[in-house]
């Protein structure tokens, strides 16, 4: 595609820039053949998840209903061509845009050209080019794609491009992946919803009055609708895990410096006080694992030297003859989880209690409010100056949640060099104390905990990050996984001990805000929202985390993939 020409630098207004980007998105969807089904806004129900099955061809439904690990086998066996697979996902992704506003652009020419090359290779060589041969992968917009716009949610940055794909994308393509879609993100990237002045609001496929999360919310919505079965997100405070949780899919936040991050467009590039990570959202646990392994097996540290030179380890040695020791954290003691989350935690723990392969340990939170004050300061060591300047330079209005985290956050201040050193010391002291706590709690293997204070939020209300951001401060890997349950019967959520007790007194302002949301909307307001939880391991125990996750799902009788 040609670079954007309607830009602030060329004298356009912010409204003109946004309108042009939306026209561009729609034009890329119009290139798909057969055309993506048309929908009137009034034909879109609150829960959109059944519409693709009604509007797509039977083979497209079968292809897009197949998870990564099985789809790779079928393509390698010649049951489906890479071209047929790419076409099916292009159409379903185009439809997902019409249902949830999750796409910034489709890449039909690039995808179909690559798919044709893969089909020729398979026919000539009788084997796939790599473990992801023909697998379509969607990409969050601020991760660089050669010659495409790279705006990261800032109006002022529209018109920027890159001369090569981001390093992670290059490795995925080496493994046979087909890049076909780019997805929405919020203004500044620093929100756990996905709202920008460029593309508007991304909605939740299960209930469009709810958010799909952020900042990788476009990926969450797209994977939630199976317009993608494997996508790339980024995470510095929950930006993979929150969207995965809100849309009922798997999301993996690796330890920092395991997967390559070079080639992203971000503000404060070079800041090292809190590092972001990059990782997959997938319809299956195995899809997320294959993603990580396919990249690490190519030794990305040889090209990005900041990465840890660490092979992807064989999971077989983990837990060969002993139980998985699971710490159970129901509540961070700052914001009490809403009843559906507490119920899901309780029901999963009850299932695991009878397992001969799992040992459960009570996990007591340690000063999670202190942890938030540390990380919230380290997110913006310049006091938010670069973010503020980039937003203000275009004249675009501030979205409420960007304003909340940057301009109304009491922890944000411009740090002098000595003050930054002091803040980094506080970070390291907290990490050290938490490591001691981990040892004192019987050296558990993983911690099971909520992925947030509630299920998917009402639009504009996602203010509490610490259930995910806590693990970014500690730099612990984490997987969000679906419980295959959703908010439905209000009676279930009104039962003790999940419901708020009569006369509940909130613990503080953040808890009151969350409590008031539940009182206002209740189970009916969050109807059909998936309920997801989170599993966390110690730093660099990423492979061990996957093995523990697999065992817990098996022992609880939960599938390791989202039903199609």
Secondary structure, DSSP 4 states (H G I P E B T S, - for coil): -PPP-S-TTTT--HHHHHHHHHHHHHHHHHTSSSPPPP--GGG--S--TTHHHHHS-HHHHHHHTS-HHHHHHHHHTTSS-HHHHHHHHHHHHHHHHHHH--EEEE-HHHHHHHHHHHHHHHHHHSS-SSTTTT-EEEEETTB--TTS---TT-GGGTT---SS--HHHHHHHHTT-EEEEEE---TTS--SS-EETTTEE-EETTEEEEE--SSSHHHHHHHHTTS-SEEEEEESSSTTHHHHHHHT-EEEEPPTTSS--TTB--TTTT--SS--EEEEEESBHHHHHHHHHHHHTT-GGGTSTTS---PPPPGGGTTSSSPEEEEEE---SSSPPPHHHHHHHHHHHHHHHT-TTEEEEE-----HHHHHHHHHHHHTTBTTHHHHHHHHHHTPPPPHHHHHHHTS-TT--BPPHHHHHHHHHHHHHHHHHHHHHHHHTT--SEEEEESSSSSSPBTT-----HHHHHHHHHT--EEEEEEEEES--HHHHTSTTTSPPTT---SSHHHHHHHHHHHHHHHHHTTT-EEEEEEEE-TT-HHHHHHHHHHHHHHHT--SB---
